[in-house]
């Protein structure tokens, strides 16, 4: 399914004395693990592993058939096998959360100790299936691979509960929009990932994989996620007996940076429970 080798991709492997567990971090769409080193700082008692999947960061890819969440789940499975982990805690943000949902369905049930999903990729369900993606949503998704700074400005406003307040000044906000836009220009090859047919297929896989979750799972959602709507995410998980849902106040798609104190309190409480 994937042709790129683990050895070709940038990785993080941190081992600590007497670890409380092994955490595998799964990054988001157009992101990389280096963007969130606060994870390492806040999880110092755990062995911590991460890898930039094909087409992300500086990780190469052979062709576009590798650029989808199902392929990435198998890629992470191979990474776990190379690490020779007997137990693992899956920790995924956004796209990484969607991948973690698929990945747990591929791993032996006794291997997955816990799962942390932060505003995970998921799709509104209809009778157990993923609902076809609306034209409006397609247009919004395509802005993740921008054709203009305006696209990126719109995405930035959706990423945060209150972007202008978070960045404090208009000048700082616009500087970050420009920086993010220039970074996203490097990811035009990922446009295939937001094509409707692929999104529908992956949405169905995620919907089916949610039903297979058995490990204790923490679902962290922003109070008002405008990128992956909070209400939709909660609806897809609210009746699952293995899933505990927590809301992070005054946050959107980025609770770990918008309200880090509350975020890490909830994560640590779950890991210690």
C-alpha positions as CSV (number, residue, x, y, z in Angstrom):
1,X,0.0,0.0,0.0
2,X,2.9,2.4,0.8
3,X,6.2,2.3,-1.1
4,X,8.2,4.9,0.9
5,X,10.4,3.2,3.5
6,X,10.3,4.1,7.2
7,X,14.1,4.8,7.0
8,X,13.4,7.6,4.5
9,X,11.2,9.6,6.8
10,X,12.2,11.9,9.7
11,X,11.5,10.3,13.0
12,X,11.6,10.9,16.7
13,X,12.5,8.2,19.1
14,X,12.8,9.2,22.8
15,X,13.4,6.5,25.5
16,X,13.3,7.4,29.2
17,X,14.2,5.4,32.3
18,X,11.2,3.5,33.8
19,X,8.7,4.8,31.3
20,X,5.0,4.9,32.2
21,X,4.2,3.7,28.7
22,X,5.0,4.1,24.9
23,X,3.3,7.0,23.2
24,X,3.0,7.2,19.4
25,X,2.1,10.7,18.2
26,X,0.3,11.1,14.9
27,X,0.5,14.5,13.3
28,X,-2.1,16.4,11.3
29,X,-2.7,17.3,7.7
30,X,0.1,19.4,6.1
31,X,1.8,19.3,9.5
32,X,4.8,17.5,11.0
33,X,5.8,16.3,14.5
34,X,8.3,19.1,14.9
35,X,5.4,21.6,15.1
36,X,4.4,20.3,18.5
37,X,7.4,19.7,20.6
38,X,5.3,20.8,23.6
39,X,4.0,17.2,23.5
40,X,7.4,15.9,24.4
41,X,7.8,18.5,27.2
42,X,4.5,17.5,28.7
43,X,5.0,13.8,28.4
44,X,8.5,13.4,29.8
45,X,7.6,10.2,31.7
46,X,6.8,8.3,28.6
47,X,8.8,6.8,25.7
48,X,7.7,9.0,22.8
49,X,7.7,8.2,19.1
50,X,6.7,10.1,16.0
51,X,7.4,10.1,12.3
52,X,6.5,12.4,9.4
53,X,4.3,10.4,7.1
54,X,5.0,10.4,3.3
55,X,4.4,13.8,1.7
56,X,4.6,15.6,5.0
57,X,7.6,17.5,6.4
58,X,10.6,16.4,4.4
59,X,9.3,12.9,4.0
60,X,9.3,11.7,0.4
61,X,6.6,9.7,-1.4
62,X,6.7,7.5,-4.5
63,X,3.3,8.4,-5.9
64,X,0.0,9.8,-4.9
65,X,-1.5,6.4,-4.1
66,X,0.4,6.7,-0.7
67,X,-1.2,10.0,0.1
68,X,-4.3,8.9,2.1
69,X,-5.2,8.1,5.7
70,X,-5.6,4.4,5.1
71,X,-2.1,4.1,3.7
72,X,-0.8,6.2,6.5
73,X,-2.4,3.9,9.1
74,X,-0.5,0.9,7.6
75,X,2.7,3.1,7.5
76,X,2.3,3.7,11.3
77,X,1.7,0.0,11.9
78,X,5.0,-0.8,10.2
79,X,6.7,1.9,12.3
80,X,5.3,0.3,15.5
81,X,6.5,-3.1,14.3
82,X,10.0,-1.7,13.6
83,X,10.0,-0.2,17.1
84,X,9.1,-3.6,18.5
85,X,6.5,-2.2,20.9
86,X,4.4,-4.7,22.8
87,X,2.1,-1.9,24.1
88,X,1.3,1.5,22.7
89,X,-0.8,4.6,23.5
90,X,-2.0,6.2,20.3
91,X,-2.1,10.0,20.4
92,X,-3.5,11.7,17.2
93,X,-4.4,15.3,16.4
94,X,-6.9,16.1,13.6
95,X,-5.9,14.0,10.6
96,X,-3.6,12.1,13.0
97,X,-6.7,11.3,15.1
98,X,-8.5,9.9,12.1
99,X,-5.4,7.8,11.3
100,X,-5.3,6.6,14.9
101,X,-8.9,5.4,14.6
102,X,-8.0,3.3,11.6
103,X,-4.7,2.2,13.0
104,X,-6.2,0.8,16.2
105,X,-8.5,-1.4,14.1
106,X,-5.3,-2.9,12.4
107,X,-3.4,-3.7,15.6
108,X,-4.0,-6.5,18.1
109,X,-6.5,-5.3,20.7
110,X,-4.2,-6.1,23.6
111,X,-1.4,-3.9,22.1
112,X,-3.4,-0.7,22.3
113,X,-3.4,0.5,25.9
114,X,-5.2,3.8,25.4
115,X,-6.1,6.3,22.7
116,X,-6.2,10.1,22.7
117,X,-8.0,11.7,19.9
118,X,-7.9,15.5,19.5
119,X,-10.5,17.0,17.2
120,X,-10.0,13.9,15.0
121,X,-10.9,13.7,11.3
122,X,-14.3,12.1,11.0
123,X,-17.5,12.4,8.9
124,X,-21.1,12.9,9.7
125,X,-22.8,9.5,9.7
126,X,-26.1,8.4,8.1
127,X,-27.2,4.9,9.1
128,X,-23.7,3.8,10.1
129,X,-22.1,5.2,6.9
130,X,-20.2,8.3,6.2
131,X,-22.4,11.0,4.7
132,X,-21.4,12.2,1.2
133,X,-19.4,15.4,1.3
134,X,-21.2,18.6,0.5
135,X,-20.0,21.0,-2.2
136,X,-19.6,23.7,0.4
137,X,-17.4,21.5,2.5
138,X,-15.3,20.6,-0.5
139,X,-14.6,24.2,-1.2
140,X,-13.6,24.7,2.4
141,X,-11.3,21.7,2.4
142,X,-9.6,22.8,-0.8
143,X,-8.5,26.0,1.0
144,X,-6.1,23.8,3.0
145,X,-4.1,23.7,-0.2
146,X,-4.5,27.5,-0.9
147,X,-4.6,29.3,-4.2
148,X,-4.5,32.7,-2.4
149,X,-3.6,34.3,0.9
150,X,-7.3,34.8,1.4
151,X,-7.8,31.0,1.5
152,X,-5.2,30.7,4.2
153,X,-6.7,33.6,6.2
154,X,-10.0,31.9,6.2
155,X,-8.4,28.6,7.4
156,X,-6.6,30.4,10.1
157,X,-9.8,31.9,11.4
158,X,-11.3,28.4,11.4
159,X,-8.4,26.9,13.3
160,X,-8.8,29.1,16.3
161,X,-11.6,29.9,18.7
162,X,-10.7,33.6,18.2
163,X,-7.7,34.0,16.0
164,X,-7.4,37.7,16.3
165,X,-7.4,37.5,20.1
166,X,-5.0,34.6,20.1
167,X,-2.4,36.5,18.0
168,X,-3.2,39.7,19.9
169,X,-2.6,42.2,17.1
170,X,-3.7,42.4,13.5
171,X,-0.1,42.7,12.4
172,X,0.9,39.5,14.2
173,X,-2.1,37.7,12.8
174,X,-1.3,38.7,9.2
175,X,2.3,37.8,9.7
176,X,1.3,34.3,10.7
177,X,-1.2,34.0,7.9
178,X,1.6,34.9,5.4
179,X,4.0,32.4,7.1
180,X,1.3,29.6,7.0
181,X,0.4,30.4,3.4
182,X,4.1,30.1,2.3
183,X,4.4,26.8,4.2
184,X,1.2,25.4,2.6
185,X,2.5,26.2,-0.9
186,X,4.9,23.3,-0.4
187,X,2.0,20.8,-0.1
188,X,0.3,21.1,-3.4
189,X,0.8,17.4,-3.9
190,X,-1.6,16.8,-1.0
191,X,-4.5,18.2,-2.9
192,X,-5.4,14.6,-3.9
193,X,-6.3,14.0,-0.2
194,X,-9.2,16.3,-0.3
195,X,-10.8,14.9,-3.5
196,X,-14.5,14.0,-2.8
197,X,-14.3,10.3,-3.8
198,X,-11.3,9.7,-1.6
199,X,-12.8,11.6,1.3
200,X,-15.9,9.5,1.1
201,X,-14.0,6.2,1.0
202,X,-11.8,7.2,4.0
203,X,-14.9,8.6,5.8
204,X,-16.5,5.1,5.6
205,X,-13.4,3.4,6.8
206,X,-13.2,5.8,9.8
207,X,-16.9,5.3,10.6
208,X,-16.4,1.5,10.6
209,X,-13.2,1.7,12.6
210,X,-14.9,3.8,15.3
211,X,-17.2,0.8,16.0
212,X,-14.1,-1.3,16.6
213,X,-12.5,0.8,19.4
214,X,-12.1,-1.2,22.5
215,X,-9.2,0.6,24.3
216,X,-10.0,3.4,26.8
217,X,-10.2,6.5,24.6
218,X,-10.2,10.2,25.4
219,X,-11.9,12.4,22.8
220,X,-10.7,16.0,23.2
221,X,-12.8,18.6,21.4
222,X,-12.5,22.3,21.2
223,X,-15.5,24.3,22.6
224,X,-16.1,25.5,19.0
225,X,-14.0,23.8,16.4
226,X,-14.9,25.5,13.1
227,X,-12.7,23.2,11.0
228,X,-14.0,19.8,12.1
229,X,-17.3,20.8,13.7
230,X,-17.4,20.0,17.4
231,X,-21.1,18.9,17.4
232,X,-20.5,16.5,14.5
233,X,-17.5,14.9,16.2
234,X,-19.4,14.5,19.5
235,X,-22.4,13.0,17.7
236,X,-20.2,10.3,16.2
237,X,-18.7,9.2,19.5
238,X,-21.2,10.1,22.2
239,X,-22.7,6.6,22.5
240,X,-19.4,4.7,22.5
241,X,-18.9,3.0,25.8
242,X,-15.0,3.1,25.5
243,X,-14.9,6.9,24.7
244,X,-14.7,9.7,27.3
245,X,-15.4,13.1,25.8
246,X,-13.9,16.3,27.2
247,X,-14.4,19.9,26.0
248,X,-11.6,22.4,26.2
249,X,-13.1,25.8,26.9
250,X,-12.3,28.9,24.7
251,X,-10.7,26.7,22.1
252,X,-11.3,25.6,18.5
253,X,-9.2,23.2,16.5
254,X,-6.0,24.0,18.4
255,X,-6.9,23.4,22.1
256,X,-3.3,22.4,22.9
257,X,-2.1,25.9,22.1
258,X,-5.2,27.9,22.8
259,X,-5.8,26.6,26.3
260,X,-2.8,24.4,27.2
261,X,-3.4,24.4,31.0
262,X,-6.8,22.9,30.7
263,X,-5.8,20.6,27.8
264,X,-2.8,19.0,29.6
265,X,-4.8,18.7,32.9
266,X,-7.4,16.6,31.0
267,X,-4.8,14.5,29.1
268,X,-2.7,13.8,32.3
269,X,-5.8,12.8,34.2
270,X,-6.7,10.3,31.5
271,X,-3.2,8.9,31.3
272,X,-3.0,8.4,35.0
273,X,-6.5,6.9,35.4
